[in-house]
Amino acid sequence: MTTSFLALFSHQTQGGLRERLCNTLRQAIANGHLRHEQKLPSSRQLATDLSLSRVTVEAAYAQLESEGYLQRHGGRGTFVSIRMASPTSKTRTERSPHFSQRGLQVLATGGCQDLPFPHAFAAGSPELRAFPHTQWRRISNQVQRSLGSKVMGYGDPLGLPSLRQAVADYLALSRGVHCTAEQVVILTSSQQALQLLALMFLDAGDEVWLEEPGYPGARNAFLAAGARCRAMPLDAEGAVPLSGSAKLVYLTPAHHYPTGTAMSLARRLQWLTWARQQDSWLIEDDYDSEFHYEDRPAPALQGLAADCRVICLGTFSKTLFPSLRLAWMVVPPQLVEPLGRARSVMDGHSALLPQAICAEFLQQGHFASHLRLMRQLYRSRRDCLLQQIETRLTPWLEPLPAAGGLQLAVRLLQGDEAHLTAEAKESGLLLPRLSPLYAGEVQQAGWLLGFAALTPGEIVSACDKLVTLLSQPAQSSR
Ligand SMILES: Cc1ncc(COP(=O)(O)O)c(C=O)c1O
């Protein structure tokens, strides 16, 4: 008890020692740290603990007794004599935080949720059990030995130069991105990239266009900035431009989230012309481009545009591991300095040691080999899930194009999505819903079935549960 007195007492700076002690005790009683009829330490004990004279403590106890807070019982000690009303819901409401308009907009998004994995069928999960831990550990030791305290101080908000270079090299070779290392900004996540762009480009009421259905993380970042989000329809070639203009357009050309459609070359060129004419920015989320299982994905949209109105971003969350918290964004030269300054206001910079390890991992060629292996593994798992659906689940599920990615979008052909999802959860099966990815009225029922983090055995037993769930009699259709 006296430890908390000590903390409270040291916070009191006004007045003499007796007055400070009185304030400490009044506050402890008001906050409920000292309750009705609770015994206080003896004046001798409290004086020793707080390094006060016993006379001061006696005087404070006497003062509070005269105020009605305490009662002294000769021979038994000093007790709290007042009963403080416990805070009612009204007072709790009164104390509720007064968030800003912006804060309320952030809360209204409902937040972004990441499902736990490996867990059937959590979406977007890489297979962490196949991660090359030995190589990562070796490089980590090597980096710590060679860089030591150089990676323990503050760093550049734009990222560690070696990682910016490694990312620029990787993107040029594998994604056809045209950039120098100076144009690469290293961030914590794609989500941070989207938030940074929203902060820098959007005023309340500005228009942003997003694919329908689309990635909720992007929608949340723009809604949180007070933007008006408009849904763009999709056809077989990708997102179709709306009429009017937008400050920002969010696109997933390599592999549309969540349907898997790849944007055609003609549509890419149409978007580039549109952005030039409108003086707008295209945000290219180069999401899942590393995991294509049939042909190589088309090069990044960014690489097609000489006068670049494209900001291209991607993440190591899926290609390495999510808790690494490293992602990248390639920006035109005129945006580098302002975005770096803005990032310094947000959170300074990403941790240096993981950046240095990641740079070496890329430069020594381990990233490329890891991706090759994962591509094979994920492809076989996708095939396993497709085969399960074809042989056992066709009356209920229809897969959407599945040329890449870590999850498979399926349409639900009969049954109620929300009801079935809740039932599945009861039996330990996660079914990430498709319909909430639609912002408009017309929604497709279905699920995003994550397969990459599941072994074939785990896929089969999860499908067993799905068959049992779906073959229950009479689900009302949505
Ligand atoms: C389209 C898309 N972009 C980005 C991300 C996440 O990236 P990060 O973890 O870097 O925010 C996801 C995650 O599932 C995603 O689906």
The ligand as a Gaussian input file, in Angstrom:
#p B3LYP/6-31G(d) Opt

LIG

0 1
 C       -4.535000      -6.020000     -51.100000
 C       -3.698000      -6.052000     -49.861000
 N       -2.750000      -5.117000     -49.688000
 C       -1.978000      -5.108000     -48.568000
 C       -2.134000      -6.057000     -47.580000
 C       -1.375000      -6.049000     -46.267000
 O       -0.144000      -5.568000     -46.235000
 P        0.490000      -5.015000     -44.889000
 O        0.547000      -6.141000     -43.871000
 O        1.852000      -4.608000     -45.328000
 O       -0.350000      -3.861000     -44.442000
 C       -3.102000      -7.040000     -47.700000
 C       -3.289000      -8.008000     -46.616000
 O       -4.005000      -8.965000     -46.672000
 C       -3.898000      -7.037000     -48.870000
 O       -4.851000      -7.968000     -49.005000

